[in-house]
């Protein structure tokens, strides 16, 4: 059997904020190291996640010129980034006639810029994103489902004290997709029923509409950032209380927070929207509701779900097994290694000529130099 040598991998992104993409990169870094590959990070911008990078993680920060120097110096086999990183010039880090190969994952949205002319492999983090990206490119787009560290995100072993906790996790300032206003509309009724509310939100209450902020300030016992390393405990406390996570997202790529919650035995109540419906499954402990459900209806669903003690016990067990079986970090990392090796074995692809059936685009590089 042929020996596959270890790879040298550079994971890159436009920023170093606290969000799902940065968490994905850090988890991949850990998983690749465990598999024996060399891996480093590069960010085109700084941010609060920089202070939470794990010990031993080699991370670089700078502009496009710094990225080019790094790639030239370190002899990476693969550069891997998000499809949305087009506008920081990530395509320039691709080797002109060989390594590093450039691999892109659609984590948040499909991007029409990517073809065989400027990258070597395209991936969707969910089935819907893979299909959406496929409609925009001549490259075959594979689906590599997001995975989470089920060694760190583990279920609680003992019941907690106090009333059940209903948690909401996300960036409240992303009003278009996370829709914290919908959760705020539920909050008074949930609090009046004796439930505790907690929000893990890196932005806190300062960047949401005033009406939502007021409703949540008066009802939530916690609303603010939670360090990455503390998220397993956050979810375990919700699960131990007999509570749940409620999502109000209009759509997702394949949301890490909902996978992590379920890995900790914390059932999720979520809208049946794209991305969400690929990781919250009623057959495996999840609860899906119609995206347009009015607040009163959703509030009754939450209360009825939490009051069903036997049902909640089954949900806690089922969602743990579901994530372990289908969404493990090790599976995701091994799938990406196969993508990388496939990209490395391809002949160098040349730009396609006119008349290839693809909609051409007028994108240009917009590199940013940051400290």
Secondary structure by P-SEA (a helix, b strand, c coil): cccccccbbbbbcccccccaaaaaaaaaaaaaaaabbbbbbbbccccccccccccccccccccaaaaaaaaacccccbbbbcccccccccccccccccccbbbbbcccccccccccccccbbbbccaaaaaaaaaccccbbbbbcccccccccccccccccccbbbbbbccccccccccaaaaaaacaaaaaabbbbbbbcccccccccaaaaaaaaacccccccccccaaaaaaaaaaaacbbbbbbcccccccaaaaaaaaacbbbbbccccccccccccccbbbbccccccaaaaaaaaaaaaaaaaaaaaaaaaaaaaaaccccaaaaaaaaaaaaaaaaacccccccccccccccccccccccccc
